[in-house]
Amino acid sequence: MSVTTLPPIRDADAPFCPGGIDDTPADLIIETSDRVHHHTHKTILAFSAHCFRNLLEFPSPTGEDANPERDGKPILSLPEDSIVMQKFLLALYPRLSQAFVIKDLDGIDGAIEAAKKYDSPVATTQLHAALRDVQFLDKQPHRIYAIACHNGLEDIAKEAAVATMRLSTSRSPFNRYFRLPPPEYSYISAHQLWLLENFQQEGAHSIALALQEQMWSECCPDPDAMHIHEYGAVWWKDVVYVNLQEVRHAQGCGMKVGEDYDVRPSDWFFAHVKQLRENASEVSMETVTQKLTTLSGETIKAISACPACSALASTHLSRLSKWFSTEVVQILRRTASKTNFTEGRFV
């Protein structure tokens, strides 16, 4: 007959170790399922979680039913493991120092469930805020997407879905160099994973269409247009002004009118954006916007041969890239609004 050996009792990491808060000694120990002791404060627990408030209002049992103690402090055993409990307590406590800042996503899914279980609006708010933290959204959006779907947090799931488009395919968990999927993927359905992939495909298509709009016009653009994304750039102009001096394109450069009276910009810009559009599904949205200003040797040569383009193309491309980076986010948010990721359906 096998005997189960319990792990040795150990203290939690700071700030829930003995003396973690120097000027306020702990008066309650929470023991987790893996026998880790978290040294906590009854006042903070009672203030931040209704369940603890009610629990601590009852007189402590005595005699044979008395709670175990350590160094004169009662021990409260809870079923959560130490990783989940650490995140839950960090969300309960005020930010007394950097030690109380949530620094990673490990255990947050379980901590959100614990916040519901122990009726703590404070912890719930802090944990949701952590999922919206830019440092996590930028680097681990797939994990946040899964956590949000598992906990019915639709707004955060949408934000995370959009954030996945900031990652190139080489940093996607579906890339063959990733040995393991995000751990939280085991919490959600295959259908929710499919919805994310479908959104990414739709988003890439929408970005490609937005790029295509920069490649042609159904009618001649307004020669007085000023906005860089609405035909105000040098590649849409017949004449530009530099230091109040009129500058024209070189022969063969500048706006072109087709047989069907559709209009397209300078050949170099048309070819440049066409290549970006064709590769839009293979790179991150930030890479697309950055590549608007990254020119091939052939493109640079074409720009240098034209007085108007050589004077203004670099400035106008930078302005277009800045505008497009904002526009892409709005495009992706509109695309995400068509899907309810947590309920697994289209809107």
C-alpha positions as CSV (number, residue, x, y, z in Angstrom):
1,M,0.0,0.0,0.0
2,S,1.5,3.3,-1.1
3,V,1.8,6.2,1.3
4,T,1.3,9.7,0.0
5,T,4.1,12.0,1.1
6,L,3.1,15.5,1.7
7,P,5.4,18.3,0.5
8,P,7.3,20.1,3.3
9,I,5.7,23.3,4.5
10,R,7.5,26.4,3.2
11,D,6.9,30.1,3.3
12,A,5.6,32.1,0.3
13,D,7.8,34.5,-1.6
14,A,7.8,38.2,-0.7
15,P,5.7,40.1,0.1
16,F,3.8,37.3,1.9
17,C,6.8,35.8,3.6
18,P,7.5,36.4,7.4
19,G,8.4,40.1,7.8
20,G,7.3,40.9,4.2
21,I,5.8,44.1,5.5
22,D,8.2,45.3,8.1
23,D,6.1,47.8,9.9
24,T,2.9,45.7,10.0
25,P,3.4,42.1,11.4
26,A,1.1,39.5,9.8
27,D,-1.6,38.0,12.0
28,L,-3.0,35.3,9.8
29,I,-1.4,32.5,7.8
30,I,-3.1,31.2,4.7
31,E,-1.9,27.6,3.8
32,T,-2.5,26.6,0.2
33,S,-3.0,23.1,-1.3
34,D,0.7,22.7,-1.9
35,R,1.5,23.6,1.8
36,V,2.8,27.1,1.2
37,H,2.3,29.6,4.0
38,H,1.3,33.1,3.1
39,H,1.6,35.6,5.9
40,T,-1.3,38.0,5.7
41,H,-3.3,40.6,7.6
42,K,-6.8,40.1,8.7
43,T,-7.8,43.7,8.4
44,I,-6.8,43.9,4.7
45,L,-8.4,40.6,3.9
46,A,-11.7,41.6,5.6
47,F,-11.7,45.0,3.9
48,S,-11.0,43.6,0.4
49,A,-13.1,40.4,0.3
50,H,-16.6,40.0,1.7
51,C,-16.1,36.3,2.3
52,F,-13.1,36.9,4.5
53,R,-14.9,39.7,6.3
54,N,-17.8,37.3,7.2
55,L,-15.4,34.5,8.1
56,L,-13.2,36.6,10.4
57,E,-16.2,38.0,12.2
58,F,-17.0,34.6,13.7
59,P,-15.1,33.8,17.0
60,S,-12.3,31.4,16.5
61,P,-13.1,27.8,17.6
62,T,-11.4,26.5,20.7
63,G,-10.4,23.3,22.3
64,E,-10.1,20.3,20.0
65,D,-11.7,22.2,17.1
66,A,-9.2,25.1,17.3
67,N,-7.4,26.1,14.2
68,P,-3.8,25.1,14.0
69,E,-1.4,27.9,14.7
70,R,2.2,28.9,13.9
71,D,4.1,31.4,16.0
72,G,0.8,32.4,17.6
73,K,-0.9,33.1,14.3
74,P,-3.9,31.0,13.2
75,I,-3.6,29.0,10.0
76,L,-6.4,29.1,7.4
77,S,-6.3,26.3,4.9
78,L,-7.6,27.0,1.4
79,P,-7.8,24.8,-1.7
80,E,-6.0,27.1,-4.1
81,D,-2.4,26.4,-5.0
82,S,0.4,28.9,-4.1
83,I,0.7,30.4,-7.6
84,V,-3.0,31.3,-7.7
85,M,-3.0,32.5,-4.1
86,Q,0.0,34.7,-4.6
87,K,-1.8,36.5,-7.5
88,F,-5.0,36.7,-5.6
89,L,-3.4,38.3,-2.6
90,L,-1.4,40.7,-4.8
91,A,-4.7,41.9,-6.2
92,L,-6.2,42.2,-2.7
93,Y,-3.5,44.3,-1.2
94,P,-2.9,48.0,-1.9
95,R,0.3,48.8,-3.9
96,L,2.5,49.4,-0.9
97,S,5.7,48.8,-3.0
98,Q,6.9,47.3,-6.2
99,A,6.7,43.9,-4.5
100,F,2.9,44.1,-4.7
101,V,2.9,44.6,-8.5
102,I,1.7,41.7,-10.7
103,K,4.7,40.8,-12.8
104,D,3.5,37.9,-14.9
105,L,0.3,36.0,-16.0
106,D,1.0,32.7,-14.1
107,G,-2.0,31.9,-11.9
108,I,-4.1,34.8,-13.0
109,D,-6.9,32.6,-14.4
110,G,-7.3,30.8,-11.1
111,A,-7.0,34.1,-9.2
112,I,-10.0,35.5,-11.2
113,E,-12.0,32.5,-10.1
114,A,-10.8,32.9,-6.5
115,A,-11.9,36.6,-6.6
116,K,-15.4,35.5,-7.6
117,K,-15.4,32.7,-5.0
118,Y,-14.3,34.9,-2.1
119,D,-16.5,37.8,-3.3
120,S,-13.7,40.4,-3.8
121,P,-14.6,43.2,-6.2
122,V,-11.2,44.8,-5.4
123,A,-9.3,41.7,-6.6
124,T,-11.5,41.3,-9.6
125,T,-10.9,44.9,-10.7
126,Q,-7.1,44.6,-10.2
127,L,-6.8,41.3,-12.1
128,H,-8.8,42.6,-15.0
129,A,-6.6,45.7,-15.1
130,A,-3.5,43.4,-15.2
131,L,-4.9,41.6,-18.3
132,R,-5.2,45.0,-20.0
133,D,-1.6,46.0,-19.1
134,V,0.2,46.9,-22.2
135,Q,3.3,44.9,-21.2
136,F,1.3,41.7,-21.2
137,L,-1.0,42.5,-24.1
138,D,2.0,43.3,-26.4
139,K,4.0,40.1,-25.5
140,Q,1.5,37.5,-24.5
141,P,-1.9,38.3,-26.1
142,H,-2.7,34.7,-26.8
143,R,-2.6,33.8,-23.1
144,I,-4.8,36.8,-22.3
145,Y,-7.2,35.9,-25.0
146,A,-7.6,32.4,-23.5
147,I,-7.9,33.7,-19.9
148,A,-10.6,36.2,-21.1
149,C,-12.6,33.6,-23.0
150,H,-12.4,31.2,-20.0
151,N,-13.8,33.9,-17.7
152,G,-16.3,35.5,-20.0
153,L,-14.4,38.8,-20.3
154,E,-15.5,39.8,-23.8
155,D,-14.0,43.3,-23.9
156,I,-10.6,41.9,-22.9
157,A,-10.9,39.0,-25.3
158,K,-11.4,41.6,-28.1
159,E,-8.4,43.6,-27.0
160,A,-6.3,40.5,-26.9
161,A,-7.4,39.4,-30.3
162,V,-6.4,42.7,-31.8
163,A,-3.1,42.6,-29.9
164,T,-2.3,39.2,-31.5
165,M,-2.1,41.0,-34.8
166,R,0.9,42.9,-33.5
167,L,2.9,39.7,-33.5
168,S,4.6,38.4,-36.6
169,T,4.0,34.8,-37.5
170,S,7.4,33.9,-36.1
171,R,6.1,34.8,-32.6
172,S,2.7,33.1,-33.0
173,P,2.1,30.0,-30.9
174,F,1.1,28.2,-34.1
175,N,4.6,28.7,-35.4
176,R,6.4,25.4,-35.7
177,Y,9.3,26.6,-33.5
178,F,6.9,26.8,-30.5
179,R,7.1,23.5,-28.7
180,L,4.1,24.1,-26.4
181,P,0.9,26.1,-26.7
182,P,0.1,28.8,-24.2
183,P,-0.9,26.9,-21.0
184,E,-4.3,28.6,-20.8
185,Y,-5.3,27.1,-24.2
186,S,-6.4,24.0,-22.4
187,Y,-9.2,26.0,-20.8
188,I,-11.0,27.0,-24.0
189,S,-12.7,25.3,-26.9
190,A,-11.4,24.6,-30.3
191,H,-14.2,26.8,-31.6
192,Q,-12.8,29.8,-29.7
193,L,-9.4,29.1,-31.2
194,W,-11.0,28.9,-34.6
195,L,-12.7,32.3,-34.0
196,L,-9.4,33.9,-33.2
197,E,-7.8,32.5,-36.4
198,N,-10.8,33.6,-38.4
199,F,-10.5,37.1,-36.9
200,Q,-6.8,37.2,-37.8
201,Q,-7.5,36.2,-41.4
202,E,-10.3,38.8,-41.7
203,G,-8.1,41.4,-40.1
204,A,-5.3,40.8,-42.5
205,H,-7.7,41.0,-45.4
206,S,-9.1,44.3,-44.1
207,I,-5.6,45.7,-43.7
208,A,-4.8,44.7,-47.3
209,L,-8.0,46.5,-48.5
210,A,-7.0,49.6,-46.6
211,L,-3.6,49.5,-48.4
212,Q,-5.3,49.0,-51.7
213,E,-7.3,52.2,-51.2
214,Q,-4.0,54.0,-51.2
215,M,-3.2,52.6,-54.7
216,W,-6.0,54.0,-56.9
217,S,-8.9,56.4,-57.1
218,E,-12.1,56.2,-59.2
219,C,-11.8,59.9,-60.1
220,C,-9.1,62.6,-60.2
221,P,-8.1,63.6,-56.6
222,D,-8.7,67.1,-55.4
223,P,-5.4,69.0,-56.3
224,D,-5.8,71.0,-53.1
225,A,-6.1,67.9,-50.9
226,M,-4.0,68.3,-47.8
227,H,-4.5,65.1,-45.7
228,I,-1.7,62.6,-46.4
229,H,-4.1,59.6,-46.6
230,E,-6.6,61.5,-48.8
231,Y,-4.5,62.3,-51.9
232,G,-2.5,65.0,-50.2
233,A,0.8,63.2,-50.7
234,V,3.4,64.0,-53.4
235,W,2.7,60.7,-55.3
236,W,-0.9,62.0,-56.0
237,K,0.1,65.5,-57.1
238,D,1.0,67.0,-60.5
239,V,2.7,70.0,-58.8
240,V,4.1,70.4,-55.3
241,Y,5.6,73.4,-53.5
242,V,8.8,73.3,-51.6
243,N,9.9,76.5,-49.8
244,L,7.2,78.3,-51.7
245,Q,8.8,77.2,-55.0
246,E,6.8,75.1,-57.6
247,V,8.3,71.7,-58.2
248,R,7.1,69.3,-60.8
249,H,7.6,65.6,-61.3
250,A,10.1,64.1,-63.7
251,Q,8.8,62.9,-66.9
252,G,6.9,59.6,-66.4
253,C,6.5,60.1,-62.7
254,G,3.5,61.4,-60.8
255,M,-0.2,60.6,-61.0
256,K,-1.5,58.4,-63.8
257,V,-4.9,58.3,-65.4
258,G,-6.0,54.9,-66.9
259,E,-8.1,54.0,-69.9
260,D,-11.2,53.7,-67.6
261,Y,-10.4,57.1,-66.1
262,D,-9.3,55.5,-62.9
263,V,-6.4,57.2,-61.3
264,R,-3.3,55.8,-59.6
265,P,-0.3,57.3,-57.9
266,S,3.3,57.4,-59.0
267,D,4.5,54.1,-60.3
268,W,7.1,53.6,-57.5
269,F,4.5,54.2,-54.8
270,F,2.0,51.9,-56.5
271,A,4.6,49.1,-56.7
272,H,5.7,49.7,-53.1
273,V,2.3,49.5,-51.6
274,K,1.3,46.6,-53.9
275,Q,4.1,44.5,-52.5
276,L,3.1,45.4,-48.9
277,R,-0.5,44.5,-49.6
278,E,0.4,41.1,-51.0
279,N,2.4,40.3,-47.9
280,A,0.0,41.8,-45.4
281,S,-1.2,38.4,-44.1
282,E,2.4,37.2,-43.3
283,V,3.6,40.0,-41.1
284,S,2.5,41.9,-38.0
285,M,0.4,45.0,-38.4
286,E,3.3,47.0,-36.9
287,T,5.6,45.6,-39.5
288,V,3.3,46.7,-42.3
289,T,3.3,50.3,-41.0
290,Q,7.0,50.3,-40.5
291,K,7.6,48.9,-44.0
292,L,5.8,51.9,-45.5
293,T,8.9,53.8,-44.9
294,T,11.4,51.0,-45.8
295,L,12.2,51.3,-49.4
296,S,14.0,49.0,-51.8
297,G,17.1,50.2,-53.8
298,E,15.0,50.3,-56.9
299,T,12.3,52.5,-55.3
300,I,14.9,54.8,-53.9
301,K,16.4,55.2,-57.3
302,A,13.0,56.0,-58.8
303,I,12.4,58.6,-56.1
304,S,15.8,60.2,-56.6
305,A,15.2,60.7,-60.3
306,C,12.2,62.9,-59.6
307,P,12.6,66.4,-58.2
308,A,9.2,66.4,-56.5
309,C,9.4,62.9,-55.0
310,S,13.0,63.4,-53.8
311,A,12.0,66.5,-52.0
312,L,8.9,65.2,-50.2
313,A,8.5,61.4,-50.5
314,S,10.4,60.6,-47.3
315,T,8.4,63.1,-45.2
316,H,5.1,62.1,-46.7
317,L,5.8,58.3,-46.2
318,S,6.5,58.9,-42.5
319,R,3.3,60.8,-42.1
320,L,1.3,58.1,-44.0
321,S,2.9,55.4,-41.8
322,K,2.0,57.3,-38.6
323,W,-1.6,57.7,-39.8
324,F,-1.8,54.1,-41.0
325,S,-0.6,52.7,-37.6
326,T,-3.6,54.3,-36.0
327,E,-6.0,53.4,-38.8
328,V,-5.0,49.7,-38.6
329,V,-6.0,49.5,-34.9
330,Q,-9.4,51.0,-35.7
331,I,-9.8,48.5,-38.6
332,L,-9.0,45.6,-36.4
333,R,-11.3,46.8,-33.6
334,R,-14.2,47.0,-36.1
335,T,-13.4,43.5,-37.4
336,A,-13.3,42.2,-33.8
337,S,-16.7,43.8,-33.0
338,K,-18.3,41.3,-35.5
339,T,-17.4,38.3,-33.2
340,N,-18.4,37.4,-29.7
341,F,-15.3,35.3,-28.7
342,T,-16.4,34.3,-25.2
343,E,-19.8,33.0,-26.4
344,G,-18.4,31.5,-29.5
345,R,-20.6,33.2,-32.1
346,F,-20.6,35.9,-34.7
347,V,-22.5,39.1,-33.9
